[in-house]
């Protein structure tokens, strides 16, 4: 293999390691690191839960003195600022590594090229941009929060072939099969928060947890947009809020003090926001608040009204679309509400990222094209 081929292979390994931290490291990015010496991998590392230690620190700890003279592959530019721990760039310098290969630059203004400069001034060879598209994809939530002040928003849909999430009676259990549902639970674990609208929360009475063996603790923060405080106090999302962090967004001056007190006593965090011009919760304010709290990746699971509202505002970045080999018909409940599109040229355009079989169903991943 050529040097560039080896660089790409090792960087892909680092990207796979970074994926282990998704949903666990916010507000820090999920980063992967691979250390290679004499054409052999001597250590691997990834950002640990809570965001510390960083991937480079983990890999260097495991490599020990063998790190001297090595090549380090890291998905995101090593930090250059003093935080809870010393800068990763300095740690690499102190370890006497020979070369550092970086997926993408860090947009954090405290870094943004400073880590690269520090390494180069220490005489370390630096290459940037190896497998940059995949490195950006795995770090997309952190980048989105740094550049736009909000998390990356992923819309997850589980529908029939004709885009329905329930029959006209409201029955929705189950559109997709068991393997697809397990895949959906794993998707939850890869996000910091999971968001639903009040109608879906009240109708389905979900738990919004990661119900895979041993992964309940990986469940994301549960977020409900409920401007009118319609969610019953007996709903699962309220009842077990002391076990799983749960946030409810309500509209200012449209509240019941008794309901607020009941929610708070149950362990729900209540966040008051302004309404939009139509009197609905201002979703731009919602996602901006989530970014201010450090969330980098939020999964939206319903329903059709909130999905359409987010799409209209241009706030959906990715879609995971699970499709079952079923047809429900036009009187079924649509996955996405009306968008008011009158001309085909105004339709939302998507770029397909991947396609996979999940049991008898399929899942497609799309990126929204701006």
Secondary structure as UniProt FT lines:
FT   HELIX           3..18
FT   HELIX           19..21
FT   TURN            22..24
FT   TURN            26..27
FT   STRAND          32..37
FT   TURN            38..39
FT   STRAND          40..46
FT   HELIX           49..51
FT   HELIX           55..63
FT   HELIX           64..67
FT   TURN            68..69
FT   STRAND          71..76
FT   HELIX           88..94
FT   TURN            95..96
FT   STRAND          99..104
FT   TURN            109..110
FT   TURN            112..113
FT   HELIX           114..121
FT   TURN            122..123
FT   STRAND          125..128
FT   TURN            130..131
FT   HELIX           132..138
FT   HELIX           140..148
FT   STRAND          152..159
FT   TURN            161..162
FT   STRAND          164..166
FT   TURN            168..169
FT   TURN            173..174
FT   HELIX           178..189
FT   STRAND          193..197
FT   HELIX           198..204
FT   TURN            213..214
FT   HELIX           216..218
FT   STRAND          221..225
FT   TURN            227..228
FT   TURN            233..234
FT   HELIX           236..239
FT   TURN            240..243
FT   STRAND          246..251
FT   TURN            252..253
FT   HELIX           257..266
FT   STRAND          269..273
FT   TURN            277..278
FT   HELIX           283..292
FT   TURN            293..294
FT   STRAND          297..302
FT   HELIX           304..312
FT   TURN            313..314
FT   STRAND          318..323
FT   TURN            330..331
FT   STRAND          333..334
FT   HELIX           344..346
FT   STRAND          350..358
FT   TURN            359..360
FT   STRAND          361..368
//
